[in-house]
């Protein structure tokens, strides 16, 4: 599985995201939710400037798994609580944004 954050307007890949957990939930005849959780203690995450790379409404969260790509605009980015994890979530459309 690969998790990426991309610029929503240009489709440019901003970063590949090392994640603890990533998934999407299906909804019949509706938008799905994509979510990725990361450890802010991971040195790779600390180097990525995740806060500025995952601006809600300007970036997209893309998950690729077993030939299926799903993703959409990041609408929420939850900062790290005491357990040192951060989460980004987005809502998908019928086709995932292009990320290259």
C-alpha positions in Angstrom: 0.0 0.0 0.0 1.2 3.5 -0.8 0.0 6.7 0.7 0.7 10.1 -1.0 -0.1 13.7 -0.4 -0.6 15.7 -3.6 -1.3 19.3 -4.6 -5.0 19.4 -5.4 -4.8 21.9 -8.2 -1.8 20.6 -10.1 -1.7 16.9 -9.2 2.0 17.2 -8.3 3.1 14.7 -5.7 4.3 16.5 -2.6 5.4 13.5 -0.6 5.1 9.7 -0.1 3.8 9.3 3.5 5.2 6.8 5.9 2.1 5.8 7.8 1.0 3.7 10.8 -2.5 3.1 9.5 -4.3 4.0 6.2 -7.7 3.0 5.0 -10.8 4.1 3.3 -14.5 3.4 4.0 -17.0 2.7 1.4 -20.4 4.3 1.3 -23.1 3.2 -1.1 -23.9 6.0 -3.6 -21.9 8.5 -1.6 -18.4 9.9 -1.0 -16.0 7.6 0.8 -13.6 8.7 3.5 -9.8 8.1 3.2 -7.7 8.4 6.4 -4.0 8.1 7.2 -2.4 8.1 10.6 1.3 8.8 11.2 3.7 8.9 14.1 5.1 12.3 14.7 8.0 10.6 16.5 9.1 9.0 13.2 12.2 10.8 11.9 11.0 10.5 8.3 7.8 12.4 9.3 9.7 15.0 11.1 11.8 15.7 8.0 8.7 16.0 5.7 7.2 19.2 7.2 3.8 17.4 7.3 2.0 20.4 8.7 2.6 22.5 5.7 2.4 19.6 3.2 -1.1 18.6 4.2 -3.1 21.9 4.1 -6.8 21.1 4.2 -8.6 22.2 1.0 -5.4 22.6 -1.0 -4.0 19.0 -0.8 -5.3 15.5 -1.5 -4.7 12.2 0.3 -4.2 9.3 -2.2 -4.1 5.6 -1.2 -3.0 3.0 -3.7 -3.6 -0.6 -2.7 -3.5 -3.7 -4.9 -4.1 -1.8 -8.1 -6.9 0.3 -6.7 -6.4 4.1 -6.2 -8.7 6.1 -4.0 -8.4 9.6 -2.6 -9.7 13.0 -2.3 -9.1 16.5 -0.8 -7.8 16.6 2.7 -10.6 18.3 4.7 -9.2 17.6 8.2 -5.7 17.4 9.6 -5.6 16.6 13.3 -2.5 17.6 15.1 -0.6 15.2 17.4 -2.3 14.6 20.7 -0.4 13.2 23.7 -0.1 9.8 22.0 2.2 11.4 19.3 0.1 10.5 16.3 -1.4 12.8 13.7 -4.3 12.1 11.3 -5.4 13.4 7.9 -8.8 12.6 6.4 -10.4 13.4 3.0 -13.6 12.7 1.2 -13.4 11.0 -2.2 -15.2 11.7 -5.5 -16.1 9.1 -8.1 -12.5 9.3 -9.5 -9.4 9.9 -7.4 -7.4 13.0 -8.2 -4.3 12.3 -10.4 -1.1 12.3 -8.5 2.2 12.3 -10.3 
